[in-house]
Amino acid sequence: MSYLSISTWSLHRILGPLRWTVWDAESSSHQTQLHEQPQILTLLELPAEAASRGYQAIEVCHFHFPSTEPDYLEQLRSSFNAAGIQFDTLLLDYGDLTTIDKARKLADISFIRQWIDIASLSGAKQIRVIAGEASPTDADAIQASASALAELAQYGATKGVHVITENFKALTSTADSSLKLLAQAGPQVGFITDFGNYHGEGKIEEIGATAPLSLSVHAKPTFDAAGFPDKEELISYLNKVQEVGYDGAYVLIYDGPGDMWEGLDRIKAIVEPNILTVR
C-alpha cells in the first residue's frame, strides 16, 4: 500500500544543528563537524507534527540525532508510537564501503554497525547505508560493497533492522551498477530509488528499472528559483514507478528556498492525488 512519508532533510533548516560525520585521515578516526541551524522543532516533536499534516512515516537522517544515548533513543521511539506514525528508515549519511584505505574500511563498518544498534533502539525498521563512492563501472568495488552490505544485513537481522542502500553517491549512480550491486548482495539488502539521483537522457528508464526493487522512493522534484516543483516532470516519474508496479512509501524531498513545510505542501499536492488514484 502506497503512503506518504518525509525525510528530515526536507526540514533541515528548522531541526537544529547538523552533525556531519567526517573521516580524519591524520588520526584515522571519525570526527563530527557541527553546522549550526535554527531549532524551531525538535526531533522528538516531529512525529506528532508530521502526523498532524497527513504523513504516515518519517525517514530520519543520522546527523539530526542530538543524542544517541539509550534514554534519548527510547524517548524517540516513544514519540513515534504516541503519534501513530512509522519510523521507516534511519538514513546514515556517512560511510564508504569501497574505500581502499583499510583502516577507514574497518572503522566505517564498525561505525555502521553502531548505527544499526541505534536504529534498533530507536525503533527504525530500516537503515540506509551508502554503497560506496567508487566508480559505478568498477566491478571489484561493486563486489566489495555487495559483500559488505550482505554482512551488515546479517548483523542487522539480529537487531530487527533491515539494511538497505540507495542510488546515492557514485557507486550506485546508474541503474546498471545499482542492479548489479543488488544481485550480488542478495535479497536481504533492500533499496531506495531517489528521483533526483539518476541523470541523463535515460533517467526515467533508470528510475523504472530500480523502483520495483525499492522499499521507498524519494520523490525529489526539480525546483525553480522560488521553490516550486516541475509538476510535469514529477508526474512523469510517479507514472513510471506505478507502471512498473511500485507500491510503497513516497518520501517527499524539499530543499528549496522559503518555508520548508510550505515547500513540502507543494510537492504533496502533486504526489498525494497520484497515489490516491492507484489505491
Secondary structure, 3 states (H helix, E strand, C coil): CCEEEEEHHHHCCCECCEEEEEEECCCCEEEEEEECCCECCCCCCHHHHHHHCCCCEEEEEHHHCCCCCHHHHHHHHHHHHHHCCEEEEEECCCCCCCCCCHHHHHHHHHHHHHHHHHHHHHCCCEEECCCCCCCCCCHHHHHHHHHHHHHHHHHHHHCCCEEEEECCCHHHCCHHHHHHHHHHHCCCCEEEEECCCCCCCCHHHHHHHHHHHCCEEEECCCECCCCCECHHHHHHHHHHHHHCCCCCEEEECCCCCCCHHHHHHHHHHHHHHHHHCCC
